[in-house]
Amino acid sequence: MPLTVPHVVFKTRVRDESIGGDNPFRWQDVSTDDIFKGKRIVVLALPGAFTPTCSSTHLPGFEAQYQAILDQGVDEVYCLSVNDAFTMFQWGKHLGIKQVKMLPDGNGDFTRGMGMLVKKENVGFGYRSWRYAMLVDDLNIVKVFSEPGQADNYPEDPFTVSDAGTMLAYLQE
């Protein structure tokens, strides 16, 4: 696990009304520095958009606890997955996510740099992020709650320590 977050560029889509039409979005590169430099950030990272645990519990839990997390001196909460920007947008929209920011790591560059890229070929996913949550302060990784058993093609999807409640309890200590 690195001491600081990996330096990467995320390929994101942002709304731009000047474009007009049914799809007023444009590509925007967002760097690690743009997100983390000079800020306290919570990241929840998960295997995939539209998947059962990620959709029913992991992301909705952080959405529900968003303000409580910010009240602990956190500047923003990001949900990261090895999915493209279009998928992350539609998933957030589908779940009614209004506060947590969706962060697509489509090529897995950030996840690889974190040492969290795993094969999930056993369920047809290819390479994905291991499930974890972390607190980052000005690019420095302060605390990581990584699920047990990290391995390629792990037969289970543990969800025991990367939840919003665990992060909130840590922040309140």
DOVEX-422294 format. One record per residue: residue number from 1; chain; x, y, z of N, C-alpha, C in turn. Coordinates in nm, 2 decimals. Atoms other than C-alpha are relative to their C-alpha. Layout:
DOVEX-422294
+-----+-----+--------+--------+--------+--------+--------+--------+--------+--------+--------+
! seq ! mol !   n.px !   n.py !   n.pz !  ca.px !  ca.py !  ca.pz !   c.px !   c.py !   c.pz !
+-----+-----+--------+--------+--------+--------+--------+--------+--------+--------+--------+
! NUM !   A !      X !      Y !      Z !      X !      Y !      Z !      X !      Y !      Z !
...
+-----+-----+--------+--------+--------+--------+--------+--------+--------+--------+--------+
end
This chain:
DOVEX-422294
+-----+-----+--------+--------+--------+--------+--------+--------+--------+--------+--------+
! seq ! mol !   n.px !   n.py !   n.pz !  ca.px !  ca.py !  ca.pz !   c.px !   c.py !   c.pz !
+-----+-----+--------+--------+--------+--------+--------+--------+--------+--------+--------+
!   1 !   A !   0.09 !  -0.12 !   0.00 !   0.00 !   0.00 !   0.00 !   0.09 !   0.12 !   0.00 !
!   2 !   A !  -0.08 !  -0.13 !   0.00 !   0.15 !   0.34 !  -0.10 !  -0.03 !   0.09 !   0.12 !
!   3 !   A !   0.02 !  -0.10 !  -0.10 !   0.19 !   0.62 !   0.15 !  -0.09 !   0.12 !  -0.04 !
!   4 !   A !   0.08 !  -0.11 !   0.06 !   0.03 !   0.87 !  -0.09 !  -0.08 !  -0.06 !  -0.11 !
!   5 !   A !   0.08 !   0.05 !   0.11 !  -0.24 !   0.83 !  -0.35 !   0.08 !   0.00 !  -0.13 !
!   6 !   A !  -0.07 !   0.00 !   0.13 !  -0.12 !   0.74 !  -0.70 !  -0.03 !   0.12 !  -0.08 !
!   7 !   A !   0.02 !  -0.12 !   0.09 !  -0.08 !   1.03 !  -0.94 !  -0.05 !  -0.05 !  -0.13 !
!   8 !   A !   0.06 !   0.04 !   0.12 !  -0.32 !   0.96 !  -1.22 !  -0.10 !   0.11 !  -0.05 !
!   9 !   A !   0.11 !  -0.09 !   0.06 !  -0.57 !   1.14 !  -1.45 !  -0.12 !  -0.08 !  -0.03 !
!  10 !   A !   0.13 !   0.07 !   0.01 !  -0.93 !   1.03 !  -1.43 !  -0.07 !   0.07 !  -0.12 !
!  11 !   A !   0.08 !  -0.05 !   0.12 !  -1.14 !   1.06 !  -1.76 !  -0.14 !   0.01 !   0.05 !
!  12 !   A !   0.13 !  -0.02 !  -0.05 !  -1.46 !   1.21 !  -1.64 !  -0.09 !   0.08 !  -0.10 !
!  13 !   A !   0.09 !  -0.07 !   0.08 !  -1.77 !   1.36 !  -1.80 !  -0.07 !   0.10 !   0.09 !
!  14 !   A !   0.06 !  -0.10 !  -0.08 !  -1.91 !   1.69 !  -1.68 !  -0.11 !   0.07 !  -0.09 !
!  15 !   A !   0.12 !  -0.07 !   0.06 !  -2.24 !   1.87 !  -1.76 !   0.05 !   0.14 !  -0.05 !
!  16 !   A !  -0.03 !  -0.13 !   0.06 !  -2.19 !   2.17 !  -2.00 !  -0.11 !   0.04 !  -0.08 !
!  17 !   A !   0.13 !  -0.05 !   0.07 !  -2.51 !   2.35 !  -2.10 !   0.03 !   0.07 !  -0.13 !
!  18 !   A !  -0.03 !  -0.06 !   0.13 !  -2.33 !   2.53 !  -2.38 !   0.00 !  -0.09 !  -0.11 !
!  19 !   A !   0.00 !   0.10 !   0.11 !  -2.32 !   2.21 !  -2.57 !  -0.14 !  -0.02 !  -0.06 !
!  20 !   A !   0.14 !   0.02 !   0.05 !  -2.70 !   2.18 !  -2.59 !  -0.03 !  -0.14 !  -0.03 !
!  21 !   A !   0.05 !   0.14 !   0.04 !  -2.90 !   1.88 !  -2.71 !  -0.03 !  -0.09 !   0.12 !
!  22 !   A !   0.05 !   0.10 !  -0.10 !  -3.00 !   1.57 !  -2.52 !   0.12 !  -0.05 !   0.09 !
!  23 !   A !  -0.11 !   0.05 !  -0.07 !  -2.65 !   1.49 !  -2.40 !   0.11 !   0.11 !   0.03 !
!  24 !   A !  -0.09 !  -0.12 !  -0.01 !  -2.48 !   1.82 !  -2.28 !   0.11 !  -0.03 !   0.10 !
!  25 !   A !  -0.11 !   0.03 !  -0.08 !  -2.17 !   1.66 !  -2.14 !   0.13 !   0.00 !  -0.08 !
!  26 !   A !  -0.13 !   0.00 !   0.07 !  -1.80 !   1.69 !  -2.23 !   0.10 !  -0.07 !   0.09 !
!  27 !   A !  -0.11 !   0.07 !  -0.08 !  -1.49 !   1.50 !  -2.13 !   0.08 !   0.10 !   0.07 !
!  28 !   A !  -0.09 !  -0.08 !  -0.08 !  -1.28 !   1.65 !  -1.86 !   0.10 !  -0.08 !   0.08 !
!  29 !   A !  -0.10 !   0.07 !  -0.08 !  -0.95 !   1.52 !  -1.72 !   0.01 !   0.06 !   0.14 !
!  30 !   A !  -0.01 !  -0.04 !  -0.14 !  -0.94 !   1.54 !  -1.34 !   0.12 !  -0.08 !   0.06 !
!  31 !   A !  -0.12 !   0.07 !  -0.05 !  -0.60 !   1.47 !  -1.18 !  -0.02 !  -0.03 !   0.15 !
!  32 !   A !   0.00 !   0.03 !  -0.14 !  -0.53 !   1.32 !  -0.84 !   0.02 !   0.13 !   0.08 !
!  33 !   A !  -0.02 !  -0.12 !  -0.07 !  -0.41 !   1.66 !  -0.73 !  -0.13 !   0.08 !   0.01 !
!  34 !   A !   0.12 !  -0.07 !   0.00 !  -0.74 !   1.82 !  -0.83 !  -0.10 !  -0.05 !   0.11 !
!  35 !   A !   0.10 !   0.06 !  -0.10 !  -0.93 !   1.58 !  -0.60 !   0.06 !   0.01 !   0.14 !
!  36 !   A !  -0.05 !   0.02 !  -0.13 !  -0.69 !   1.53 !  -0.31 !   0.09 !   0.11 !   0.06 !
!  37 !   A !  -0.10 !  -0.10 !  -0.05 !  -0.44 !   1.82 !  -0.28 !  -0.06 !   0.10 !   0.09 !
!  38 !   A !   0.05 !  -0.10 !  -0.10 !  -0.50 !   2.03 !   0.03 !  -0.14 !  -0.03 !   0.05 !
!  39 !   A !   0.13 !   0.04 !  -0.04 !  -0.82 !   1.84 !   0.11 !   0.00 !  -0.13 !   0.08 !
!  40 !   A !   0.03 !   0.13 !  -0.06 !  -0.95 !   1.56 !   0.34 !  -0.11 !  -0.07 !  -0.07 !
!  41 !   A !   0.09 !   0.07 !   0.08 !  -1.12 !   1.31 !   0.13 !  -0.02 !  -0.14 !   0.04 !
!  42 !   A !   0.03 !   0.14 !  -0.02 !  -1.30 !   0.98 !   0.19 !  -0.03 !  -0.06 !  -0.13 !
!  43 !   A !   0.03 !   0.07 !   0.12 !  -1.30 !   0.73 !  -0.09 !  -0.05 !  -0.14 !   0.04 !
!  44 !   A !   0.05 !   0.13 !  -0.01 !  -1.51 !   0.42 !  -0.11 !   0.03 !  -0.06 !  -0.14 !
!  45 !   A !  -0.03 !   0.06 !   0.12 !  -1.38 !   0.18 !  -0.37 !  -0.07 !  -0.14 !   0.00 !
!  46 !   A !   0.08 !   0.13 !   0.00 !  -1.58 !  -0.12 !  -0.49 !   0.01 !  -0.07 !  -0.14 !
!  47 !   A !  -0.02 !   0.08 !   0.12 !  -1.59 !  -0.39 !  -0.75 !  -0.07 !   0.04 !  -0.13 !
!  48 !   A !   0.07 !  -0.03 !   0.12 !  -1.86 !  -0.27 !  -0.98 !  -0.13 !   0.07 !   0.01 !
!  49 !   A !   0.13 !  -0.07 !   0.01 !  -2.15 !  -0.04 !  -1.07 !  -0.10 !  -0.11 !  -0.03 !
!  50 !   A !   0.12 !   0.08 !   0.02 !  -2.49 !  -0.21 !  -1.06 !   0.01 !  -0.14 !   0.06 !
!  51 !   A !  -0.01 !   0.13 !  -0.06 !  -2.36 !  -0.51 !  -0.86 !  -0.07 !   0.00 !   0.13 !
!  52 !   A !   0.09 !   0.01 !  -0.12 !  -2.56 !  -0.64 !  -0.56 !   0.05 !   0.08 !   0.13 !
!  53 !   A !  -0.04 !  -0.07 !  -0.12 !  -2.36 !  -0.53 !  -0.25 !   0.03 !   0.15 !  -0.02 !
!  54 !   A !  -0.04 !  -0.13 !   0.03 !  -2.22 !  -0.22 !  -0.41 !  -0.13 !   0.09 !  -0.01 !
!  55 !   A !   0.13 !  -0.07 !   0.03 !  -2.58 !  -0.11 !  -0.51 !  -0.09 !   0.01 !   0.12 !
!  56 !   A !   0.10 !   0.01 !  -0.10 !  -2.78 !  -0.22 !  -0.21 !   0.05 !   0.06 !   0.13 !
!  57 !   A !  -0.05 !  -0.03 !  -0.13 !  -2.55 !  -0.13 !   0.08 !   0.12 !   0.10 !   0.00 !
!  58 !   A !  -0.12 !  -0.08 !  -0.01 !  -2.20 !   0.01 !   0.01 !  -0.01 !   0.15 !  -0.04 !
!  59 !   A !   0.02 !  -0.13 !   0.04 !  -2.27 !   0.32 !  -0.19 !  -0.11 !   0.07 !   0.07 !
!  60 !   A !   0.11 !  -0.07 !  -0.07 !  -2.61 !   0.40 !  -0.04 !   0.03 !   0.03 !   0.14 !
!  61 !   A !  -0.04 !  -0.02 !  -0.14 !  -2.46 !   0.37 !   0.31 !   0.08 !   0.13 !   0.01 !
!  62 !   A !  -0.08 !  -0.12 !   0.00 !  -2.21 !   0.65 !   0.22 !  -0.08 !   0.12 !  -0.03 !
!  63 !   A !   0.09 !  -0.11 !   0.04 !  -2.48 !   0.86 !   0.06 !  -0.08 !   0.04 !   0.13 !
!  64 !   A !   0.08 !  -0.03 !  -0.12 !  -2.69 !   0.83 !   0.38 !   0.08 !   0.06 !   0.11 !
!  65 !   A !  -0.08 !  -0.06 !  -0.11 !  -2.40 !   0.92 !   0.61 !   0.09 !   0.12 !  -0.05 !
!  66 !   A !  -0.08 !  -0.11 !   0.06 !  -2.26 !   1.19 !   0.37 !   0.02 !   0.12 !   0.09 !
!  67 !   A !  -0.01 !  -0.12 !  -0.08 !  -2.33 !   1.49 !   0.59 !   0.07 !  -0.03 !   0.13 !
!  68 !   A !  -0.07 !   0.04 !  -0.13 !  -2.22 !   1.31 !   0.91 !   0.15 !  -0.01 !  -0.02 !
!  69 !   A !  -0.14 !   0.02 !   0.03 !  -1.89 !   1.23 !   0.74 !   0.06 !   0.14 !  -0.02 !
!  70 !   A !  -0.05 !  -0.13 !   0.02 !  -1.85 !   1.59 !   0.62 !   0.01 !   0.08 !   0.13 !
!  71 !   A !   0.00 !  -0.07 !  -0.13 !  -1.93 !   1.71 !   0.97 !   0.13 !  -0.03 !   0.08 !
!  72 !   A !  -0.13 !   0.04 !  -0.07 !  -1.60 !   1.53 !   1.08 !   0.12 !   0.07 !  -0.06 !
!  73 !   A !  -0.11 !  -0.07 !   0.06 !  -1.39 !   1.77 !   0.88 !   0.05 !  -0.05 !  -0.13 !
!  74 !   A !  -0.03 !   0.06 !   0.13 !  -1.40 !   1.58 !   0.55 !  -0.05 !   0.10 !  -0.10 !
!  75 !   A !   0.04 !  -0.09 !   0.10 !  -1.42 !   1.79 !   0.24 !  -0.09 !  -0.06 !  -0.11 !
!  76 !   A !   0.08 !   0.07 !   0.10 !  -1.57 !   1.53 !   0.00 !   0.01 !  -0.15 !   0.01 !
!  77 !   A !   0.01 !   0.15 !   0.01 !  -1.67 !   1.17 !  -0.05 !  -0.01 !  -0.04 !  -0.14 !
!  78 !   A !   0.00 !   0.05 !   0.14 !  -1.59 !   0.99 !  -0.37 !  -0.02 !  -0.15 !   0.00 !
!  79 !   A !   0.02 !   0.14 !   0.03 !  -1.71 !   0.65 !  -0.50 !   0.08 !  -0.04 !  -0.12 !
!  80 !   A !  -0.09 !   0.03 !   0.10 !  -1.44 !   0.49 !  -0.71 !  -0.03 !  -0.15 !  -0.04 !
!  81 !   A !   0.01 !   0.14 !   0.06 !  -1.48 !   0.18 !  -0.94 !   0.07 !   0.00 !  -0.13 !
!  82 !   A !  -0.07 !   0.03 !   0.13 !  -1.30 !   0.03 !  -1.23 !  -0.12 !  -0.01 !  -0.10 !
!  83 !   A !   0.11 !   0.00 !   0.10 !  -1.59 !   0.13 !  -1.46 !   0.02 !   0.14 !  -0.08 !
!  84 !   A !  -0.01 !  -0.12 !   0.08 !  -1.62 !   0.40 !  -1.74 !  -0.09 !   0.11 !   0.06 !
!  85 !   A !   0.08 !  -0.12 !  -0.05 !  -1.77 !   0.75 !  -1.68 !  -0.14 !  -0.02 !  -0.03 !
!  86 !   A !   0.14 !   0.02 !   0.04 !  -2.09 !   0.66 !  -1.86 !  -0.07 !  -0.09 !   0.10 !
!  87 !   A !   0.06 !   0.10 !  -0.09 !  -2.16 !   0.36 !  -1.64 !  -0.01 !   0.06 !   0.14 !
!  88 !   A !   0.00 !  -0.06 !  -0.13 !  -2.07 !   0.55 !  -1.32 !  -0.11 !   0.10 !   0.01 !
!  89 !   A !   0.10 !  -0.10 !   0.01 !  -2.30 !   0.83 !  -1.42 !  -0.14 !  -0.06 !   0.01 !
!  90 !   A !   0.13 !   0.06 !   0.01 !  -2.60 !   0.61 !  -1.50 !  -0.03 !  -0.08 !   0.13 !
!  91 !   A !   0.02 !   0.07 !  -0.13 !  -2.54 !   0.40 !  -1.18 !  -0.04 !   0.09 !   0.11 !
!  92 !   A !   0.03 !  -0.10 !  -0.10 !  -2.54 !   0.71 !  -0.96 !  -0.14 !   0.05 !  -0.02 !
!  93 !   A !   0.13 !  -0.04 !   0.03 !  -2.85 !   0.83 !  -1.14 !  -0.11 !  -0.10 !   0.04 !
!  94 !   A !   0.09 !   0.11 !  -0.03 !  -3.02 !   0.49 !  -1.10 !  -0.03 !  -0.01 !   0.15 !
!  95 !   A !   0.02 !   0.01 !  -0.14 !  -2.96 !   0.49 !  -0.73 !  -0.04 !   0.13 !   0.07 !
!  96 !   A !   0.04 !  -0.13 !  -0.05 !  -3.05 !   0.86 !  -0.68 !   0.11 !   0.06 !   0.09 !
!  97 !   A !  -0.12 !  -0.05 !  -0.07 !  -2.70 !   0.95 !  -0.56 !   0.01 !   0.15 !  -0.03 !
!  98 !   A !   0.00 !  -0.15 !   0.02 !  -2.70 !   1.33 !  -0.51 !   0.12 !   0.06 !   0.06 !
!  99 !   A !  -0.11 !  -0.06 !  -0.07 !  -2.40 !   1.39 !  -0.28 !   0.13 !  -0.06 !  -0.02 !
! 100 !   A !  -0.12 !   0.07 !   0.02 !  -2.13 !   1.13 !  -0.31 !   0.04 !   0.02 !  -0.15 !
! 101 !   A !  -0.04 !  -0.03 !   0.14 !  -1.92 !   1.21 !  -0.62 !   0.05 !  -0.13 !  -0.06 !
! 102 !   A !  -0.03 !   0.12 !   0.07 !  -1.88 !   0.93 !  -0.87 !   0.13 !   0.02 !  -0.08 !
! 103 !   A !  -0.13 !  -0.01 !   0.05 !  -1.52 !   0.87 !  -0.98 !   0.04 !  -0.13 !  -0.08 !
! 104 !   A !  -0.03 !   0.12 !   0.08 !  -1.46 !   0.64 !  -1.28 !   0.15 !  -0.02 !  -0.02 !
! 105 !   A !  -0.14 !   0.04 !   0.02 !  -1.12 !   0.46 !  -1.29 !   0.00 !  -0.11 !  -0.11 !
! 106 !   A !   0.03 !   0.09 !   0.11 !  -1.20 !   0.31 !  -1.63 !   0.12 !  -0.09 !  -0.04 !
! 107 !   A !  -0.12 !   0.08 !   0.04 !  -0.84 !   0.19 !  -1.70 !   0.06 !  -0.07 !   0.12 !
! 108 !   A !  -0.05 !   0.06 !  -0.12 !  -0.78 !   0.08 !  -1.34 !   0.14 !   0.06 !   0.04 !
! 109 !   A !  -0.14 !  -0.05 !  -0.03 !  -0.47 !   0.31 !  -1.32 !   0.01 !   0.04 !   0.15 !
! 110 !   A !  -0.01 !  -0.04 !  -0.14 !  -0.55 !   0.45 !  -0.97 !  -0.01 !  -0.13 !   0.09 !
! 111 !   A !   0.01 !   0.12 !  -0.08 !  -0.66 !   0.11 !  -0.84 !   0.13 !  -0.09 !  -0.01 !
! 112 !   A !  -0.12 !   0.08 !   0.02 !  -0.35 !  -0.06 !  -0.98 !   0.11 !   0.07 !   0.09 !
! 113 !   A !  -0.10 !  -0.08 !  -0.08 !  -0.13 !   0.22 !  -0.81 !  -0.03 !  -0.02 !   0.15 !
! 114 !   A !   0.03 !   0.02 !  -0.14 !  -0.31 !   0.15 !  -0.48 !   0.03 !  -0.14 !   0.04 !
! 115 !   A !  -0.02 !   0.14 !  -0.03 !  -0.23 !  -0.22 !  -0.51 !  -0.13 !  -0.07 !   0.03 !
! 116 !   A !   0.13 !   0.06 !  -0.03 !  -0.60 !  -0.30 !  -0.51 !  -0.07 !  -0.06 !  -0.12 !
! 117 !   A !   0.06 !   0.05 !   0.12 !  -0.65 !  -0.42 !  -0.87 !   0.01 !  -0.16 !   0.01 !
! 118 !   A !   0.01 !   0.14 !  -0.01 !  -0.77 !  -0.78 !  -0.86 !  -0.07 !  -0.06 !  -0.12 !
! 119 !   A !   0.07 !   0.07 !   0.10 !  -0.88 !  -1.03 !  -1.12 !  -0.13 !  -0.05 !   0.06 !
! 120 !   A !   0.13 !   0.06 !  -0.04 !  -1.25 !  -1.12 !  -1.10 !  -0.06 !  -0.07 !  -0.12 !
! 121 !   A !   0.04 !   0.07 !   0.12 !  -1.26 !  -1.34 !  -1.40 !  -0.09 !  -0.12 !   0.04 !
! 122 !   A !   0.09 !   0.11 !  -0.05 !  -1.44 !  -1.61 !  -1.19 !  -0.14 !   0.04 !  -0.01 !
! 123 !   A !   0.14 !  -0.05 !   0.02 !  -1.75 !  -1.39 !  -1.22 !  -0.02 !   0.09 !  -0.13 !
! 124 !   A !   0.01 !  -0.06 !   0.13 !  -1.68 !  -1.25 !  -1.57 !   0.03 !   0.15 !   0.01 !
! 125 !   A !  -0.02 !  -0.15 !  -0.01 !  -1.57 !  -0.90 !  -1.45 !   0.14 !   0.05 !  -0.05 !
! 126 !   A !  -0.14 !  -0.04 !   0.04 !  -1.20 !  -0.90 !  -1.57 !   0.07 !   0.06 !   0.12 !
! 127 !   A !  -0.07 !  -0.06 !  -0.12 !  -0.99 !  -0.67 !  -1.35 !  -0.09 !   0.11 !   0.06 !
! 128 !   A !   0.08 !  -0.10 !  -0.07 !  -1.17 !  -0.47 !  -1.08 !   0.07 !   0.04 !   0.13 !
! 129 !   A !  -0.06 !  -0.05 !  -0.13 !  -1.10 !  -0.29 !  -0.75 !  -0.05 !  -0.10 !   0.11 !
! 130 !   A !   0.04 !   0.06 !  -0.12 !  -1.09 !  -0.48 !  -0.43 !  -0.09 !   0.10 !   0.08 !
! 131 !   A !   0.09 !  -0.09 !  -0.07 !  -1.35 !  -0.34 !  -0.19 !   0.07 !   0.06 !   0.12 !
! 132 !   A !  -0.06 !  -0.07 !  -0.12 !  -1.21 !  -0.08 !   0.06 !  -0.06 !   0.14 !   0.01 !
! 133 !   A !   0.03 !  -0.15 !  -0.02 !  -1.27 !   0.27 !   0.20 !   0.13 !   0.06 !   0.06 !
! 134 !   A !  -0.11 !  -0.07 !  -0.06 !  -1.00 !   0.52 !   0.29 !  -0.02 !   0.14 !   0.03 !
! 135 !   A !  -0.01 !  -0.15 !  -0.03 !  -0.93 !   0.86 !   0.44 !   0.13 !   0.05 !  -0.06 !
! 136 !   A !  -0.12 !  -0.07 !   0.06 !  -0.68 !   1.08 !   0.25 !   0.00 !   0.14 !   0.04 !
! 137 !   A !  -0.02 !  -0.13 !  -0.04 !  -0.54 !   1.40 !   0.38 !   0.11 !   0.06 !  -0.08 !
! 138 !   A !  -0.10 !  -0.07 !   0.08 !  -0.36 !   1.63 !   0.13 !   0.09 !  -0.10 !  -0.07 !
! 139 !   A !  -0.07 !   0.10 !   0.08 !  -0.26 !   1.33 !  -0.09 !   0.05 !  -0.12 !   0.08 !
! 140 !   A !  -0.05 !   0.11 !  -0.08 !  -0.15 !   1.12 !   0.21 !  -0.11 !  -0.09 !   0.05 !
! 141 !   A !   0.10 !   0.10 !  -0.05 !  -0.33 !   0.80 !   0.29 !   0.01 !  -0.01 !   0.15 !
! 142 !   A !   0.01 !   0.00 !  -0.15 !  -0.43 !   0.82 !   0.66 !  -0.04 !  -0.13 !   0.05 !
! 143 !   A !   0.05 !   0.12 !  -0.05 !  -0.63 !   0.51 !   0.70 !  -0.08 !  -0.08 !  -0.11 !
! 144 !   A !   0.07 !   0.08 !   0.10 !  -0.75 !   0.22 !   0.48 !  -0.08 !  -0.11 !   0.07 !
! 145 !   A !   0.08 !   0.11 !  -0.05 !  -1.03 !  -0.02 !   0.57 !  -0.02 !  -0.09 !  -0.12 !
! 146 !   A !   0.00 !   0.09 !   0.12 !  -0.97 !  -0.30 !   0.32 !  -0.06 !  -0.13 !   0.05 !
! 147 !   A !   0.07 !   0.12 !  -0.03 !  -1.19 !  -0.61 !   0.32 !   0.10 !  -0.12 !   0.00 !
! 148 !   A !  -0.09 !   0.12 !  -0.01 !  -1.02 !  -0.94 !   0.42 !   0.00 !  -0.09 !  -0.12 !
! 149 !   A !  -0.01 !   0.11 !   0.11 !  -0.90 !  -1.20 !   0.17 !   0.04 !   0.05 !  -0.13 !
! 150 !   A !  -0.04 !  -0.06 !   0.14 !  -0.77 !  -0.97 !  -0.11 !   0.08 !  -0.10 !  -0.08 !
! 151 !   A !  -0.07 !   0.09 !   0.09 !  -0.68 !  -1.21 !  -0.39 !  -0.07 !   0.00 !  -0.13 !
! 152 !   A !   0.06 !   0.02 !   0.13 !  -0.74 !  -1.27 !  -0.76 !  -0.11 !  -0.11 !   0.01 !
! 153 !   A !   0.11 !   0.09 !   0.01 !  -1.07 !  -1.45 !  -0.82 !  -0.04 !  -0.06 !   0.13 !
! 154 !   A !   0.05 !   0.04 !  -0.13 !  -1.16 !  -1.46 !  -0.46 !  -0.15 !  -0.04 !  -0.01 !
! 155 !   A !   0.14 !   0.06 !   0.02 !  -1.48 !  -1.67 !  -0.43 !  -0.11 !   0.08 !   0.07 !
! 156 !   A !   0.10 !  -0.07 !  -0.07 !  -1.66 !  -1.43 !  -0.20 !   0.01 !   0.15 !  -0.02 !
! 157 !   A !   0.00 !  -0.15 !   0.01 !  -1.74 !  -1.05 !  -0.18 !  -0.02 !   0.05 !   0.14 !
! 158 !   A !   0.01 !  -0.04 !  -0.14 !  -1.66 !  -0.96 !   0.18 !  -0.04 !   0.15 !   0.01 !
! 159 !   A !   0.05 !  -0.13 !  -0.03 !  -1.83 !  -0.65 !   0.32 !  -0.01 !   0.02 !   0.15 !
! 160 !   A !   0.00 !   0.00 !  -0.15 !  -1.73 !  -0.61 !   0.69 !   0.06 !   0.12 !   0.06 !
! 161 !   A !  -0.07 !  -0.11 !  -0.06 !  -1.50 !  -0.31 !   0.74 !   0.00 !   0.13 !  -0.09 !
! 162 !   A !  -0.01 !  -0.11 !   0.09 !  -1.53 !  -0.08 !   0.43 !  -0.13 !   0.09 !   0.00 !
! 163 !   A !   0.13 !  -0.07 !   0.00 !  -1.88 !   0.05 !   0.52 !   0.01 !   0.14 !   0.06 !
! 164 !   A !   0.00 !  -0.14 !  -0.05 !  -1.98 !   0.41 !   0.60 !   0.00 !   0.01 !   0.15 !
! 165 !   A !   0.01 !  -0.01 !  -0.15 !  -2.05 !   0.33 !   0.97 !   0.14 !  -0.02 !   0.06 !
! 166 !   A !  -0.14 !   0.02 !  -0.05 !  -1.69 !   0.20 !   1.02 !   0.08 !   0.13 !  -0.02 !
! 167 !   A !  -0.07 !  -0.12 !   0.03 !  -1.55 !   0.51 !   0.85 !  -0.04 !   0.11 !   0.09 !
! 168 !   A !   0.05 !  -0.10 !  -0.09 !  -1.77 !   0.74 !   1.05 !   0.05 !  -0.01 !   0.14 !
! 169 !   A !  -0.05 !   0.02 !  -0.14 !  -1.68 !   0.58 !   1.38 !   0.15 !   0.03 !   0.01 !
! 170 !   A !  -0.14 !  -0.03 !   0.00 !  -1.31 !   0.61 !   1.29 !   0.02 !   0.16 !   0.00 !
! 171 !   A !  -0.01 !  -0.14 !   0.00 !  -1.35 !   0.98 !   1.21 !  -0.04 !   0.07 !   0.13 !
! 172 !   A !   0.05 !  -0.05 !  -0.13 !  -1.54 !   1.04 !   1.54 !   0.10 !  -0.03 !   0.11 !
! 173 !   A !  -0.10 !   0.03 !  -0.11 !  -1.25 !   0.89 !   1.75 !   0.08 !   0.12 !   0.04 !
+-----+-----+--------+--------+--------+--------+--------+--------+--------+--------+--------+
end
